Amino acid sequence: MLKFYHTLIPLLLVAGCELLDNDIKMGPDRYQTEKSGIRGGSSGDGAGGETGTIPKDTLLYVSGIAFPQGYNWQRDTAFGTSGGRLQLFRNGTLILDEEVSYTNCVSEDPDMHRIIDGHLVTDYSTDSETVIKIDGKEKLRYRGREMIAGILIREDGIWTLGESRDGNGLKLRKNGEEIYVSGGHVMPQINDILPSDRRLYEDDGAICFAVVGVNGSGKEFHYIVIDGAPQLLEIPPEFREVFDIRRHRGKTVILGGGSKPILGMDMDGEMIRCTSGYQARNFRLAVDTSGDLYAVGEIRKNSSAEFCPSIWIPGSSPQFLSMKTPALFLARDGEDFAYIEAKEGREIKSAIMNLYHVNIPFRSRLVSPRAAELANGRLTAALTPYGLTERPAVLCRDSLMQYDINGYLTGVQTILKEK
């Protein structure tokens, strides 16, 4: 049985799209890594297996939902009464184990929990309230059933941005108290590579998010909200579509597209244009670990071509990745880039890091955008198998490390240890 995978295969050039020309970074040698308590490779019954490798300077946090052995969670025959557990692992060791249930206010939905600075933060909607827990302890409970579009844990309290589950507006709250209320919706809309609650963020200490609404005549209007104060924005007339809005280093950035340019960034009135391609779609703004801004989405180079997953850094030409394959994950961090491409049905085809890719040895998927991360020169991805004979595994650098649970992995976070 195959236990441990670390074979990197050169990525072939694909006709019709240019590939990034980054220098290949292979990371530290094997002697610079330490053993974890995670099983390596993949085995049918989860027994045996080698240990995987985690870099010595790294804390690897992984979240997942575990079900009793023998339960077919992919069919969910118990309809929410299966005995599922929400679990958090640190370097392969189980450090938190929570019952999934209505009475415990914990959901098995991947959109309703996330890892923040090594802590597991959950939200839950009862019949009339929203409940926020951190590491299994209730921290907030307030009236109103909300879908969490963002959460910040700061010294001055817990800030949440929630959209009403009945579709009737949104509220920014501090420790459950209303700070800002709007009848609009949070921008941008979520997509397959954007976690649903990354739309509330800090910029130079200010709490920010964007709102889109529709006036009585059906025309859209857009706001940037900074520390609870909304600022109405003027959208450049050349933008037929607004993809995203973000406050970045004190400037309001509007990402949009039209015919000329197909893609552009308006930064407080200064337009940066991207004129390559025929059409752009599904673009979103992103910030890497150093705070630099870039955009990810898809560009079609001519009217007969397929859309190509692309990265655009303002001031440069767009960089295109492999053709005809949708992105499950697409990110840039400094000179590194990573891309997880999909087959039909959103099955993972391969994971690519700096012009090299790793073949995945079993049919797997990402159950959430939070299940992958590019940080500190490392691609980390939590892979959930389609078959019940395999166990979930985490791809970390060039190792595939198995987690011996009957269930699925929902999130990863790597944190460098303090020296």
N, C-alpha and C positions, 0 to 999 in steps of 0.2 A: 504494500500500500504506500502511496506517496505521502511523505511526511512534511517536507520542508522545501520551499521554493525560493530560489534567489537568482534565477536566470534572467538576465536582461537581453532583449532582442532588439537590434536596430530597427527603428521605425522607417518604413519605406516612404519615399516621396510619392505624393498622390498628384496625378495630373490635374491641372486646373486650379490648384491652390498653392500658394507659397507657404513654406514652413518657417517657423521662427528660427533664427540663426544664432541661438544662444550657445555659449560654451557649455559643454556637458560637465555636470558636477556629480561625481560619484559618491561623495560623502566620505565619512571616516572609514578606516580599515576595521576588519572584524575584531581585532584585539582592543579596539576602543569602545566596544559595546559590552553590555552585561546581560546575564540571563534573566528571564522573567518567569513567572509561574504559569504562563500560558502554554497550552499545548500547541505544538507546531504542526503545519500541514493539515491534512484532512483525513479523518478516519470514519468509517461507517457508523460505529457505535460510540464514538467520542472517547474511547479508551486508548491508552498508550499515546505515542507521539513524542517528537522531540520538543524541546523548549524553543521558543522564538527568541529574537534578539531585539532589545530596545536600547537605543543609545544611552550611555551613562549619564549624560547631562539632561535627560528628558524624563518628565512625568507624563505618562500616557493614560488619559482618562477615557473610558468607554462606557456608554450607557446602552441598555438593551432591555427587552421584555422576555422573560423566561416563563415557560409553561411546564406543568408536570410532565414527566417522561411518559411517552406514549400518546400524548394528546396531539391531535392533528390541528395545530393552530392555523394552518393555511386555509382550512375549511371553516374554522370557528364554529364547530357544531354546538358548543355550549352557550353561544350567544352572550358573551360577556360575563359568564359565571364559571370560567375555566380555571380559576385559581392562578391567574397570571401574576408575575412579580416584576416590578420595575427595579432594575439593578444598576449599580454604578461600580465600576472596577477601576483601580489605580494600579498600573503596571501589572495587570493580571490578577490582582487580589481583590476580592469582593469587599467593598467598604460600605455599601448601603443596599438594603433590601427592603422594598416597600410593597405592601399589598395593593394590587390594582382592584379598586372597588369604589362604589358610590359612597359608602359610609366613610372610607378613608380619603375621599376626595383626590384620587389618583387615577389617571386615565392611561390606557395603553396606546393612545394616539400619539405618534411621534411628534406631531405639531404642538403637543401640550407639555413637553418637557425639554429642557436644554441644559448643557453644561456651561456654567459661567465661573471662570477662575477656579476650576476644580470642584465646584459645588453643583449639586443637582437641584435645579429650580423648576417647579411644576406649577401649572395653573389648572383650574378645574371649574366647571360651571355646574352648580346645583340647579334646582328648579327656579331659584330666585337670586342666587348670589354667585360671586366669583371668589375663588379661594386661591391664594398664592402660598406655596410651601417652599422652604429651603432645607435641603438635606433631611426631608421627612418631617420638619417642624413647621406648623402653621405660623405664617408671618402676617398675612393680610386676609381679611374677609370683608367684602363690601357688597351692598345691594346692586343688582344688575348683572345680567348674564352677558359676558363679553368674551370675544375672541381676542387674545393678546397679540397685538401687532408689534410690541416692543416692550422690553423690561430693562431697567437700569438699576443696579444696586450700588448706592453711593453712601458716603458718610452722612449725608443729610436725609437719607431715607430711601425707600423703594419707590421708584417711578414706573408707572405702567401706562401704556397706550393701548386702549381697548376699543374694538369696534363692536357695537351692539349686535347680538346674534339675530335680532329681528331686522337688521339692515338699516336701523334708524340712527345713523350718525356714529360719532366716536368721542372718547373722553381721554384727556391726559390727567393722570392722578398722581398725587404724592401721598404715599402711605394710605391710599384709598380715598383721599379727599380730592374732589374735582378742582383742577387748575384751569383747564381749557375744555370747552365743549364745542363741537361742530356737527352740522348736518351732512358734511361731506364724507369722503373716504380717504384712507391713508394711501399715499403714493410711495412707490409704484405698486401696481398689482403684483401679486406673487407669481412666480413661474417655477419651472422644474429645477432651476439651479439657485433659487433665492430662498433662504429660510424665511418663514412667514413673519418672524419677529425681529428682523434686523433693521426695521424701518424707524426705530427710535434709537438715537445715538447722541454722542457728545462731540462738539467741535469747540476746541479751546475752552472747555469747561461748560459751554452752553448746551442745553438740552434741545435737540432739534428733530423735526420731522416735517414732511410735506403733506399737503391736503389738496384733493381735487373735488370740485363740486359742480353742480349744474344750476344755472339761474332759471328764472321763469320762462325765458325764451329758448331754453335748451342749449345755451352756450356754456362751455366749460370755463371755470375760473380756477386759478391755482394759487396756493399760499405756501410760504415757508413759515413755520412756527418756531420761534426761538424763545426759549424760557417762558412759554405760554403766551407770547405776544405774536399774533399773526401779521404777516406782511404780504399784501396782495402783489402778485408778480405780473409783469408784462411779458407775454410770450413773443419771441421774435416772429414776424409775419412769415418768414421763410420756412418755419416749422409747421408742417401739416399734422404732425403727431408729436406729442411730448412723451418720451420714454421714461424719464426719471428726473427728479429734482433733489439736490442735496446741498447742504451747507458744508463748505470745505475750506479750512484755513481762513475763515472770516469772509469768504465770498460765496454767493449763491450761484450754484451751477445748474443750468437747465440743459438736459440732454434731449435732443430732439432730432427729427429728420423730415425730409421732404424730397423734392426732386433735385434741387441744388441748394445746399448740399444734401446728400442722402443721410448724412450724419453730422451733427455739429454740437459743440458745447458753448453755451453762452455763459460767461463768467462775469457777472455784474456788468453786463453790457458789452463785454469784449468777446467777439465771436471767434471760435477756433473751428475751422471746417475740415471735414474729411470728405474728399471728393471722389475717392475710389469706389468702384462698384456701381451696381444698377439699382439696388434696393437694400434697405436695412430693416431688420425687425427684431423684436424681443430684446432690445438692448437695456442694460442696467448699469448704473455706476457702482464701482467697488473701490475699496481702499485696502492697500496691502499693509503688512505689519509695520512698515516704516512710515505709513501715513500718506503715501503717494496715491494719486487718483488715476483710475483707468476705467474702461468700459468693456463689457463683454456682451456678445449677442451674435447675430447671424447676418452675413452680407451675401447678396447674390451679385456675381461679377458681370453678368449680362442676362438678357431676358430669357435665354434658353438654359442657363446654368442652374444647378441646385444651390440652395442656400448653404453657406459654409460657416461653421462656427469660427468666430473671430475675436481678437483682442485689439482694442484701440487705446493707445496712450496719446493724450492730447499733444499735438505738435509733431506727431510722427504719422507714417503710413499705417493703415491697419495690417495686422498680421493674421494670416489665415491658417486654419488647421485642416485636418483631413476632410475630404469632400463627402457629402451625402450622409454623414453619420451624425445624428443629434448628440448634443452634449448632455451628460448627466451631471458633470462637474467641469467647470472651466475657471481657472484662476491664474493670476500672476503675482509674484512676490519678488520684487527686485529684479534680478536677472533670471530668476527661475520661472517656469510655467508648468502647469499640470492640466491634463485634460482626460476625463474619463468618457469614453465614447460608448454608444449604445447600439445594440442590434435592434431588430424589430421587437416590439413589446417591451422595450426599455430594459432588456437584459444587457448586462455589461459585456461589451466586446473586448475592450482592453483598457488598461490604465497607462497613461503616457506621462513621462516626466523628462523634460529637457531632451527631446528627440529620441528617447528610448522608451520602449513600452514593456510591460510585464503581462504575459498571457495569464489569464485567470483560469485555474485548472478545473473549476466546476461552475455550473450555471448559477449566476448570482445577480444581485441587484442592490441598489442603494434605496433604502426605504424612506430616506429623508435627505434633503440637501445638507443637513448637519452631519451626515454620515461620512463626509469627506472634508479634508482640510489640507491646505498648503501653507506651511509656516516653517521658517528657519531652514530652508533648503530641503524640506522633507514633505513628501506626499503621504498622507495617512488616510485610509479609507476602510470603513466598516462594511464588509460584504455579507449579505444575507443570501443563503442558497435557496434555490427553487425546490430542491428535493429534500425530503425529511431524513435521508440517509447521511447527509452532510451536516456539519455543524458550522455556525457563523465563524468568520475569521476576519482579522484586521490586517490589511496590507500596510506595513510600516517600512518605509524605504524600500528594500528589496526582499523583505521577509514576509511570509504569510503565516500569521499566528492564530491558531484556532481557539475559540471560546466554547467550553463544553457545556452549552445550554441548549435546550429545545426551545427555539424562539428566534428572535431577530434583533439585530443591533441597530440602534437609532442615532447615535451621535459619537463623535470623537473630539478630543481636545488634547493638544500637546503643550506642555508648559516647560520651559527651560528651568532647571534647578538653579537656585542662587548659589554662587560660588562662595 
